[in-house]
């Protein structure tokens, strides 16, 4: 469990803060009196993070320098969380309703009841427009308190009105809850078993879902209900292999959002995810022209908050890299290498580090396909470091395989051997426990021992081990190997390299 008062939490949080957040924190700390020694700790942690000093070393250094470290860390973390909460409340429209509710709650407890019913009804109606059902429910609960205090019965707010408002809201929340669960049930199959799954399991889920009695939402129902229901049905269609149905549902969902442009500003997260799902489906079905058009539409979305801007950038980078790789437009990515590297640096650790690591991995793949050895190895270093930190062993093994292939592409014997030793150390350091790691480690050890008489034999062995990796992966790894590791493309590369070796041998003869 994450300890909010630990130095690890402070170190990670500071690493994920933007420059604007840091400036606000320093101004915010000025509002508090007393000794601000915790600010010195903040500056030291920030400096150590900039130098990429490991946390264990940072902790040992600070304990030697500061005997009151635990107290200072607790004080620093309290101030950081307090400052960032205020920062996002004052700089994000998403927090406007929450802030308004807190203000009205304060007025209620202070006995200042003038205009409270009118203001609470306004918040309730606005929350329904923005489809933030939890805030609408809080506004109704406060109205019920006023009704119980005999303060609003003469204000044209009857018990029946409150009942009907609450009933309508609870129906929306109940439907959203069930629709989310249905989508989660189907999504879990992909997360756990990938695309290769028994249809019997889907039939069991279908039977369970049918007992929930979830009907398609009415056209006038909130878009949130349509998003959750349609997304669940789209995932189900994909699992059954009905890709046309998947595209039909994702296209329809995007169309529903675009028919209500005023809603988009409140539901941007869901709109971005709907566009992302459509791009993914179009890319997998090789409908590249349409995917490019949807990607251009994605770029034109104007984020309503800093958080959404990060989410948009994260998804945009991933789809650009993935689409370029599938289309074979590696040179475009290679030419914009520095740009993509800078964009990833800005999003990494600030918005879904795991997702950003997948983008780094795709960037490395595009660079490898373009023959840029130094740049590929540089990005792979980042992927391996993040995979170790996030315990993504599937991504670590994939990155190490690409590293070996990159070295083999250069035909530099010394680089190839260094890559094998590097992979051996990384696998040992990760304490290989999964079948994938064990198979890969066995191949590395055999290679380093010199069991293969020549490079062609080693390459053939590598191809067979790749097959073993695909067959022996744990359930949670199957999705990664099927989607993020294009094994057909790798097989083609291996065949090309084998032909190159054979033609070289023929020329020498």
N, C-alpha and C positions, 0 to 999 in steps of 0.2 A: 504494500500500500504506500502511496506517495505521501511523505511527511511534509506538510506545508511549512514547517519550521526548520527544515534541514538545510544544510549548506548545499546539498545536491540540488534541491529545488531552486534555491536562489541562483545557482550557477546556470541551470538550464533556462530559467525564466529570463535572466539577463541576456543570455545568448539569443533569445527569440524576440527581444524588444527592438522596435524600430527606432531610428534616431529621433523622430518626433515624440515617441513615448518616453525616451530617456530625457529629452529636454523638459517635457511636462513633469516628469518625476522630480527633477531638480527644482523646478519652480514650486511644485506642490510641497516639497519638504521645507521650503522657506516659510510656509504658512504656520509651521509648528515651531514652538519655542524650545528652549532647552539645548542641551548638548547634542550635536548631530554627528557623533562619531561613526554611526552606521553609514554615513555618506562616504567616509574613507574606505570602509569595507566594500561598498558598492563600486567605487572607482578601481579598487584593487582587483575585484572579481572581473570587472569589465576588461581590464588590461590583460589579465591572465587568459581570459577567453579569447581575446583578440590574438594572442600568441599561441592558441590551441594547446595550452598546458593541460595535461590530464588532471581529472578531478582529484585523484588520490594524492598527487603531488601538491596540488593547491591546498588541500585540506591539511596536509602535514606542515607546509610552510606557514600557513595562517595560525595553526595551533602553537607554533613556536613563537610567533611574533605577538599574538594577542591572547592573553589568558582568559579574557571574557568573551571568547568567540561565540559560544552558544547563545548568550544573551543578545549579542549584537546581531547574529543571524536571525534570531526570532524577531527582533525589532525591525530589521531591514525588510524581512518578508512581509510583515504586517503593513509597513508603509508602501511597499511595492504593490501589493494587492489593492490597498485602499486607493492609491493614486491611479492605477490602471482602470479601476472600476469607475472612478469619477471621469477619467479621460474619455472612456467610451460612452458614458452617459451624456457627456456634453458634446461629443463629436459624431454621434450616430443617430439617425432617425429611428433605428430599430429599438432604441432604449427610451424613446420619447414617452410611450405609453406607460412603461414601468415607472419612470420618474414622475409622471403626472399622478399615477395612482398613489405613490408614496406621499406626495404632497397633500393629496386629499385625505389620506389616512391620518396624517398629522393634524389637519384641520378638524377631522372628526373627533380625535382624542382630546383636542383642545376646546371642544365645544363650540366651534365656529361653523354653524350649520347653514349659514346663508349661501344660497346658490349651489349647495352640495348636490342635491338631487339632479339639477339640470346639468352640472358638470359631469356627474357620474354617468348619466344617460348618454352624454356626448362621447365619453370614453368608450362606453359599451358599443355604441353604434360604429365608432371609428375602428374599434378592435375587430368587429365583424367584417368591416370593409377590408381590413388588412389581414383577415383570417388568422388572427392571434387569439385563439379561443380561450387560452388560459387567462389572459388579461380581461377579456369580456366577462369571464366567470368571476374574477375578483371584483370587478365593478358591480356585478349583481349582488354579490355577498355583502358589499358595503351598503348597497341600497336596501337590502333586507334588514341590516342593522338599524338604519334610519327608520324603516317602517316599524320595526319592533319598538323603537323609542317613541313612537307616535308623533314623528316629525314630518312625515311626507304623505299621510293619508289625505290631507286636504290639498295636495299638490298634483292631483290627477294621476298618481301612481298607485294602482290598486294591487291587492295581493294576487288577483288573477293575472294581471299584467306581468308581475314578477315571475309567477309560475310558468306562464307561457314562454316568456323570454328564456327562462332557465331550461325548460323542457326542450326548446328548439336547439339551444346551445349544447345540451347534453347529448342529444341525438347526433349532432355533428361530431362531437368529441368521441362518442362511442363508435361511429362509423369510421372515423379516421384511425382510431385505435385498432379496429379489426382489419381495415385495409392495409395498414402498416404491417400487421402481423402476417397477413397472407403473403405480401411481397417479401417479408423477411424469411418466411418458410421456404419459398422457392430460391431466394438468393443464397440461403445457407447451403443448399445443395451444390451450387457452383463453388462457394468458398471452401467447402469440405471435400468435394469429390471431382471438381472440374467439370469439363464437358462430357467425360466418359462416366456415365452413371447408369445404374439399372432403372429401367422404366417402371419396375414394380414399386420403387420408392416414390416416384412421382404420383403413381396411382393412389398410394396410401395418403399422400399429402392432399391430393384432389378430393378424396373422400372426407378427410378432416375439414377441408375448406368448405365443402358443400354443406356440412353440418352447421357452419357459422351463419349460413343463410345470407350471405353478402350479395346483394343485387347491384347492378351498375348504377352509379349515381345519376340523378335527374339532371337535365341540362342546366337548370337554374341553381343547382347545388354549388357550394364553394369549389373553387379550382383545386384547393388542397385535396379534397376527396377524389376528384378526377385524377390528380397526379398520382396519388397512392394506389388507386384501383388500377389505372391503366399501366402503371409501372409493374405492378404485380403480374398482370396478365401478359405483358410483354416478356418478362423474364420466363414465365411459364412457356410461352410460345418458343422462346429460344431453347429452352431445355428439351422440348419435344422435337427440335430441329426444324420448326416451321419459321424460317427466317423471313419469308414474305409477310407473315402475320406480325412478326416482331417489328419490321419496318413500318407496316401499316399502323400499328398502335403508337409507335414513337412519333411518326409523322402527325398523326391525329392529335396527340398530346401537345406537340409544339403549336399546331394550328389553334387549339383551344386557348392557349396562352396569348397568342398573337391576335385573337379576336377580342381580347380584353386588355388593351395596352395600359389602361390605368391601373390594372391589377399587377402588372409586371413589376412596377417599382416596389411593391410590397412583398412580392413572391419571387424575387430575383434568384434566390438560391435554387428554388425548384425549377425555374425556367432554365437556368444554366445547366442543371442536371439533365433536364429533358433534352436540351440541345446536345449535351455530351453523349447521352445514350443513343441519339439518332446518328451522330457522327461515327460512333463505335460500330453500329450496325451497318452503316453504309460502307465503312472501310473494310469490314470483314467480308462483305459481299462484292467488293471490288467496284463499287459505284463511286469512283473517285471524283468525278465532276460534281455530282450532287453533294458529296462530302465537303468539297472545297467551298461550295456555295453556303452550306450550313456553317462552316467554319468562319466564313466572312461575316455571317450574321452574328455569330458568337463574339467576334471582335468588336462589333458595333454596340454591344450592350454597355450602357453607362452605369458602372457600379454605384449603388446608393450609400456604400460605407467602405471604410478601409478594409474591413474583414472580407467583404464581397470582392473587393479589388484583388486581394491576394488569392481568393478562391478562383476567380476568373483567370488570373494569370497562370496559376498552377495547372488548371485544366487545359488552358490554351497551349501552353508549352508542350504538355504531354501529347495532345492531339496533333500538333504540328510535327513533332518528331516521329510519332507513330505513322502518320499518313505519309510523310516523306520516305520513311523506311520501306513501307509496303509498296509505294509507287516506284521505288528504286531511284528516288531523287536525292541520293546521298550527297552529291556535290553541293547542292543548295545549302544543306546543313553545314557541310564542311567549310564553305565559304563564309558562313555566318557564325563560325565557332565561338569567337570571342563574345559576340552578342548573346548567344545562348548561354554561355558560361556565366556571364554577368547577370542575366535574368534568373538563372537557377540559384545563384548565390543570394539574390534578394528574396527568393521565396523559400529556400531551404531552411528548415527549423522554425519558420514563422507560420506555416500553414501546411499541416499534414506532412511531416518529414518522410514517412514511408512512401507517399505518392510522389514526392519530389525525387526520391531515390530511384524510383522506376523511370522517371524522366532522365536522370543522369545516365541510367543504364541504356536507355534508348539512344541518347546522344552518343555514348561510347560505341554502340552498334553502328550508327550512321558513320562515325569517324573511321571505324574499322573497315566498313565496306568501301570507304573512299581511299583507304591505304595510308591514312595519317597515323603512323605508329606512335610518335611521341605524344600527340594529343589524346589518342585513345588510351594509352597507359596512364596519362595524367587524370583523366576522368574516371577510369577504373579504380584508381587509388581512392577517389572520393566515394565510389560505390561500395568498395570493400570496407572502408572505414565506417560508413553509415550502416552497412549490413551487420557488422560486428556489434555496433552500438545498439541497434534496434533488434538484434537477434533474428535477423532475416537470413537464415542459413540457406534457403533456396536461392536468394539473390546473391549470396556470397559465392556459392558454387558456380552459378551462371557467370558471374564476373570473372572468376578464376579461369573458367573454360575459355572465355573470350580473350583473356590475357594470353593464354597459351596459343590460341589460334593467331592472335596478332603477332606474337613472336615468330611463329612458324611461317607466317606470310613474308617475313623479312629474310628468311633462310640464314639468319645469323645464329650460328651454333651457340655462341656464348649467351646471347639474349634468350634463346630457347631454354638453355639450361638454367639461367637465372630465374626465368618465369616458372619453371617446374619447382625449383627450390622455394621460391616465393609462395607458390600455391601450397606446397607441403607445410611450410611454417604456419600459414593462415589456417589451414584445415586442422592442424594439430592444436593451434591456439584456441580454436572454437570448440575443442573437445568433441570431435566428431561422434555423433550418436545416431543420426538418421541413416537409413539404408543408402540414400544418395551419397552422403559424405563418405561412408565406408567404401562404397564401390569406387568412388573417385580417388580416394586416398590409396586404395590398392593399386590402381593404375599408375598413379604418380610414383609410388614406391618401386614398382617394377621398372618404370622408365629410368629412374635415378640409379637403380642397380645395374643398368645396362643389359637387361634381359632381351631387348629387341636388337637384332643384328644390324638393322639400318633404319633410316627414317621412314621408308615405305612400310616396313613391318610395324613400326611404332604407330604410323598413321592408321593402318588397318585395325590395330588394336584399339586405337582411340575411337574409331567408328563403332566398333563392337561395344566398347564401354559406354558410348553415348546411348546405344540401344538399351543397355542394362540400366542406365540412369533413368530412362523414360519408363521402364517396366517396373523398377523397384522403388519408385518414389512413394512416399506416404500420401495418404488421401489429401491432406492439406496442401501438398506440393503439386498435385496434378494440374490444378488450374494454371499455376505459374508456367509449368513446362509446356502446356498446350497453347497458351496465349502470348506470354512474354518471351518465350524462347523458341524462335522459329526453326524447329529441328529440320524441316525439309530444306530450308535455306542453308543450314549448316551442312547437311548431307551433300548438297550440291557443291559447296565450297570445298569439302573434303575430296570429292570426286575430281574437281578441277585441279586441286593441288597434287593429287595422286597422278593424274595425267601429265602434269607439268614435270614431276619427278621422272616419270617413265620416258617422256620425250627427251629430257636432258640426258638420261642414260643412253638412249638410242643414238643421240648426236655424238656422244663420246665414243661409242663403238664404231 
